[in-house]
Amino acid sequence: MKTIEIIVDNKGECTAQTKGFMGTACRDASKFIERALGVVQSDTPTAEAYGTAVIDQRLHQSEG
């Protein structure tokens, strides 16, 4: 499941964490939040950012 979690600490600073997105899709999904909250101070990719989606493909070769 794809989620974006916004955490606000007691100083009012916000952290956005994306989960369930593969590759750079997380940046596309959270772009509107970054614009609304202000300047991005740091960006730490998760393991999912380096992953790729798994695609199950089955190919059948016809005889002939």
N, C-alpha and C positions, 0 to 999 in steps of 0.2 A: 504494500500500500504506500502511495506517495503522500508525504506530509511535510509541512513547513511549520516548525515550532519556533515561536517568538518568546524569548526569555528576557524579562526586564528585572535588573538587579535593584538593590535598595538605593543606589546612586542615580537611577534613572537610565542607565546605559542598557542598550538592547543588543541581544545576540539572536541571530536567525540561524536555525539549524535545519537543513533539508535531509530527508530520509526517503529512500526508495527510488531515487533518481539515478540514472546511469550516465556516466560521462559528464558532459557540460550541460546537460538538461537541467540540472539544479540551478545553475546561474540564470538560465532563461526563465525558470519558474519563479525565482525569488527577486528578479530584477525590479518589479514594481514595489516590493517591500523596501529594497535598498534606496530607491528614489524617495519613498515616503519618509524613511527614518533619517536620512541625511548621509553624511560622509562615511564610507566604509573604512574602518581603521585597520582591519586585518581580514585575511581570507585564508582559511585553512581547509584544504580539500580533504574529504574523507576517503576511505578505501573505495567506496562506490564511484567516486569521481574518476578513478583510474580503470574502472571496469567497463565492460561492454555487455550489451544485452545478449542473452542466449537465444538463438533462433533455431528452432527444430525444423530442419528441412530434410525431406526424404525424396530422393530422386529415383525415378524408375527409367531404366533404359529399355526401349522397345527393341525387340529382335526384328531384323529384317534387312 
